[in-house]
Amino acid sequence: MSDSLPAPVSAPVTVLLVEDDEVIRRSVAMALERYGYRVVVAADGLTGLELFREGRHDLLLLDVMLPGLDGIGLCRRVRETSTDPILMMSARGDSLDVVSGLEAGADDYVVKPVDTAVLVARIRSLLRRAACAPPAGGPAVAPEADGPLVFGDLSLDPAALEVRRDGERIALAPTELRLLLEFVAHPGIVLDRQTLLREVWDYGWDGDTRVVDLCVQRLRKKIGAERVETVRGFGYKWKR
């Protein structure tokens, strides 16, 4: 763990950490507790699922390789009922691990051994998105927008942060909602992946653009694939 750490968090939040390696589990828990986080730990996926169902957690930090129920399976089970932020940890940084975790519904991932400063920054970014705070550059939707925005059978209420399709409310994870708000704020404009990483994921550095592509895929499944157009070699745009 690095000694170059961000300032302590102002208010404690609860992190559910599921990691089978005792040394890593203890060191990560201690590092987060030093910065005011309350950490609940589990050593396997089934215990992690039980703890998730029993209590309230602000964020889940899941290892990919877990006994009993692996991190990918646990992520899928959590996503059946919850939009809580999920950060995956992969020991190998294997492309298959990363893609599988993001496809299962994770919001982001880190590669072990993880630098504490990076881990805390990623957690804070996910918590900001979960609170639906406006992106750093300003509000995601133009302030003159009054009432729900309607796109055929899809409606978005920027004030209530509600999305409906054919009148039925759609449950979007925080990152998916932020991504939708960013697209809607720039109709017809091509947004490249680095811009989306900066505005939606709050990355102040270059990140893995696969998180963008897979989040776009998840969003399309929920709101309709035709609404977000791929501009090959550049990025994505919201169809007017």
Secondary structure, 3 states (H helix, E strand, C coil): CCCCCCCCCCCCCEEEEECCCHHHHHHHHHHHHHCCCEEEEECCHHHHHHHHHHCCCCEEEEECCCCCCCHHHHHHHHHCCCCCCEEEEECCCCHHHHHHHHHCCCCEEEECCCCHHHHHHHHHHHHHHHCCCCCCCCCCCCCCCCCCEEECCEEEECCCCEEEECCEECCCCHHHHHHHHHHHHCECCCEEHHHHHHHCCCCCCCCCCHHHHHHHHHHHHHHCHHHEEEECCCEEEECC
